[in-house]
Amino acid sequence: MIIIILLILVSCSESKKENDRFDDMDSGTFFENITIPEEVSVDINLDDIEYIEEAATYQANYTEFDQQQLIDTLIQHDIVEENIWAEGPQIIAAAPNIQESLNIYDGGKAFGVETGMEGGFSYWNIINDIGYGEQQLVASLSFDDTDQEFVLNSDYASYSDLDFLSYDDALSDIKEVLDKVGMPPLEIDETYSLDVETMRSHYELYLNSIFVEEKDKNINWTKDHEAYIFSMQQLVDGIPIVNRGWLRPDGAKDAAFGNEMPVTTINLGYDQSGIRYISVYGILEVNDANETNRLITIYEALETLIDAYSLTIIEDDLSINSAKLSYLIIPKDDGFELIPGWMFRSVRSTLINDHTFNQYKYDVVHAVTGELYEGRWN
């Protein structure tokens, strides 16, 4: 018995030493002490990533937004139509040359058939029969990873002012509206200022692509098209809830999600007419905290991912180009459990017929156990 206890103590001591070697580590020390496959590069400023020592897990459910509160805050004109669709109630308002549309996602309660589409709403403001259709040709309004050059958001500046209104004033206006509709604490994930010069250059790329449509061939891009776009994330204890799709190999056995875990999304667009669209889905009402645990560092999590890459055959060079500590949403019983995890994005480029195609993958490392959930290239 004494021998067994001693072996356990030695094992725990060795495990603690293994974890301790990541304490107070910086990027220079990390790269000096790790072997990275020559096909893999790490393009992240690791020293800029804040280390959070511990975090709690939480139980959560979808938020039910108050319909009247949404209407009072978002709808600016006379209501002309109300409908009940599978995803929830729809309110349409109108004025000369303007149409507003508000869809509320209630999981199918109003319709009487469960849909699972909950915790959000969408709002569109269409002026002179034009919504944000034209901007979608030159920017990714959903902030999806893309291979198409004409919608690469990275070509636009972030946080920069446009002539019609400063960035700070536009953001202040948006925050006020989101607060009034009952949104929880948020942070900016990505934001871009769509200037007319870059939109024109993207439009030329679009016109020369295989995706061009006849109806979109004669757009005259002016300052009136300039706009700010935002991707935001819900915060819990200062940690954002995941907004990128990721896979859990064993899935969620007691839920309908399968291997792909749920996310929250918050996207908005703002131009000289004000808020033009809001797309919100999967917002959570966070309940009491469960246990609090010590979290592994970015270095320990990244080493886990690099070790996994070292055990695979890599045919094309790839870059690990982003890392973020997030709350992962795990379906559990009739709700969700929020657990902290490190999310990494990798990108690889493949040359096919003189054209470079980018593929992206999101890998997650459980920030308590260190378990790796490997993603799939898409």
N, C-alpha and C positions, 0 to 999 in steps of 0.2 A: 504493500500500500504506500509506504514512504517513498519507494522508488518511483511509483506512478506519479505521485504528487510532485516529486522533484522534476520528472520529465515534463510535466505540464508547465511548471514554473519556468523551466529553461526555454520551452517552446514559446511561451508568452513573452519572455524577455527578448528572445531573438526577433519575434514579430514586432515588438515595440521598437527595437533598435532599427529594424528595417524601415518602419514608418518615420522614425525620428530623423533619418538621414535627409528627408525632404523638408524638415523644418528650417526656416531661415535660408532656404536655397534661393539663388538667383539664376537668371538664364545662363550666365557664363559658366557657372559651376555645373548646371544641368547638361549643357551641350558638351562639356569636357568629359562627362562621365557616362555618356550614353552612345551606343552605336546605332546610327540611323542608316537604313538601306539607301544605297546611292540613288535609287530612283525616287526617294521621298525627300521632300523639303518641308521645313516648318517655317511658314511665313506669318508668324504671329509675334507681336511684341509682348513676350510673356511677363516682363517686369511691370507692364501697365495694368495687369489683371489683379484686382484686389483679392486678397485672401480672406475668406470668412471662415473663422475657426470652427463654428458649430451652427447647426440649424435644426429646427424642429420639423417633424412630419405633421401633416394636417389631414383631416377629413374634409371633404368638400362636396357640394352639389351645384348644379347649374343655377345661376341667378335668374329670377323671374322679374323682368323689367315691368314697371307700372305703365300700362298702356296710355292712360290719360296724361301721365307725366311726360312720356315721349311725344305725344301729340302737342301738348302745350309748349314744349321746348323747341321742337323741330319744325312743325307745320306752321308756315307763315301766311298762308292764304286760305280761302274758303274751301271746306271739304265738299267734294262733289260726288264721291263714291266710296263705299266701304264694302270689303269682300272678306270672306273667310276661305283661305287656301289651306292646303295640307300642312304647310310650314307654320301657319298662324294667320292672324288678322292682317289685312292690308287697308291702308287709308290713302286715298288719292285726293289731292287738293289742286286747285287751278286758279289762274288769273290770266289776263291777256299775255300770250306768248310764254307762259310759265306753267309747268306741271311739276308737282311734288309727289313723290311716292314713298310711303313708309311701310315696310314689312316687319312684323314682329314675330320672332321665332319662339313659339310656345310649346314645341314638341308635339304638336298635333292636338292639343287639348281642345281648342275651339272647334276644330274640324271633326273631332271624335275618333281619329285614327292616330295611333302613336307613330311618330316619325323619327324621334331622336334628335331632331334639329332644334336645339334649345340654347338658351343663354345669350341671346343677342337680337340684333335687328339690322336692317339696312335702310338707308335713306338716300334718295336721289333727287336732285333738283335740275330739271331739264328746262333750258332757256332757248327759245326760238328753235325748238325741236333738236337741240344739240345738248347732249349730256357731256360725258367725258369720253365719248367715242373716239374723237380725234386724238386726244392725248394718249389713248391706249395704243396708237400706232407708233409712238415714239418713246414710250416709257412703260415700265412694268408697274401698273397701278396696284397689282396684287403682291408685288415684291417677291415673285417666284424666281427661283434660279432659272436662267434661260441661256440658250446658245445663240439667240438672235441679236446681232449687233445693234439693230435699230431700236431695241427696247432696253438696252443696258443702262440701268440707273447710275452705275458708277461713273458714267461720263458727265453727269451733272454735279454741280457743287452742292455741298450740304451746309445748312445753316446760313446761307448767304441771302442777302436782301434782293427782292425784286422791286421794280419801280412802283407798282400799284400799292404796295404795303410792305413794311419791314417784316422780316421773318419773325421777330419777337412779338410783334403785334398780332400777326396771324396765329401764332401758337397760343398767345394769351386768349384770343377769341375762341379757339378750338377747345382749350382747357375749360373755359367757362361753360360752354355748351355741354361738354362731356360730364362735368360736375353736376349740372342741372338735371341730366337724364338719369343720374344715379350710378355712374360708373365708379368702380373702386379705384384705389391709387394706381397710377400708370407711370411708365417711363417711355421715352422715345427709343425705339429699336433702330430704325433707319429713317432718314428724312432727306429730301432732295428738293432743290429749287429748279423748276423747269424753265430755263431761259429760252428765248425765241431762237437764238443762234444755234444752240445745241439741238433744239427740236428740228430746225431746218436741216441740219446735217444728218440727223437720224432719219428724217423723212426721205432724203436722197437715197440712203441705204435701203429703206423700205421699198421705194419705187424700183430698185434694181434687184429686189428679192423675188423668190418664187411665190411669196405670200401676198403680193400686191393684188388688190381688187379694183375693178374698173371704177367703182363709185368713190374710191379714195385717191384718185390720180390727180385731182386738181385742187388741192387744199392750199390756200394762201395763208401761210403762217405769219401771224402778227403778234404784237405785244399783248393783244387781248387773250391770246392762248396761254400766256405765262401763268404758272400755278405752283403751289407748294403741295407736295404729297408726303404723307406720314405713315409709318408703320409703328405701332405702339404695343407695349406689353403690360399685362396686369402684374402688379407687384404684391408679394407677400413677404413681410419682414425685410423689404429692400431687395429681395431676390425675384427676378422676373419669372413668370410662368411660361413654359415652353410654347413657342409659336411656330415651330418647324416640325414636320412629320418625322417620326422615328419608329423603329421596329423593335419590338420585344420578342425574342425568339420563341418563348413559351406562350406568348399571347396573353389574353385575358380570358381565362376559362369560364368566368361567370358573367361575361358581357358580350355584346355583339360586335366589338371592335376587332376581334381577331388579333393578328400580330401588330397591326398598325395602331399606335397609341394616339389618343385624342390630343388636340392642341387648342389654344385660344388664338383668335386673329382680330386685330383692330387696325383697319386701314382707312385713311381719310384723304380727301382732296379739297383744296381751298384756292380760289382765284379771286379776281376783282369783284365778283358777285357774292363772295362769302363761301360758306361750306357748300360744295357741290355734291359730295357723296360721303357717306359713312358706311363701312361694312364691318359689323361686329358679330362674332360668333364664339360660343363656348366660354363665356365669362362665368367665373365661378364664385359662389358664395362660400367663403372659407369658414369652417367651424373651429371648434376648440383644437388646440395643439395636442399632439401625442408626445412621444418621447423626443428628447433633444439629443443629437449625436455629434460627435466630432467629425469634421469633414476632411477628406483627403485633399491635398493641394493640387493645383493645376499641373505641377511637375509629376506627381505620382500618377495622375489620370492620363497625362500625355504619354508617359513611359508605357503604360498599359496598352495604349493604342499603337504606339510604335512597335512594341513587342509583337503585337498581332500582325502588323504589316510585315515584320521580319519573317514570319512563318508562312507567308503566302507568296505566290509567284506574281510579280508585278511586271506587266508587259509595257505599260506606258508610264512616263514620269508623272508624279502626282504631287500636289501641294496640300498640306494641312494649313488652311488659311484663316480659320476663325475658331475661337473657343469661348464658351460662356457658361457660367454656373447658372442653372435654371431649376425651377421646380418642375419635375416630371409629373404628368397626370396619369395615374394608374387606376383603371376601373376596378372598383371593389364593392361588392354587394350591390346596393341600389345607388351608389354614388361613386366617389373617387377618393384616392389617397394621393396626397402630394408628397413626393420625396425629392430631395435635392440630387442633382446629377450634373456632370460636366458634359456639354454638348460640343462636339467638334465637327467642322465641315471640311471635307476634302474635295478637291477638284482635280480632274485629270483631263488632258487634251489628247484627242486622236485626230490624225490627219487622214482624211478620206477624200479622194478626188480633188486634191489641192485645197480643200476646205477644212478648217480646224473646228472640230466639234468638242464642246465641253460637257463633261458629265460630273454630277455632284453626288455626294454621299454624306449622310449625317450619322455619326457614331456617338453613342452615349456611354459614359462611365458612371456607374452608381457612385455618388459622392460619399457614401457611408461604407459600403461593402467593397468598393473597387471593382465590381463586376462589370465587364464590357458587354454592351449590346451593340453588335456590329450592324451597320446599315447596308443598304443595297445601292448600287450605282443607278442613277437615272438621268 
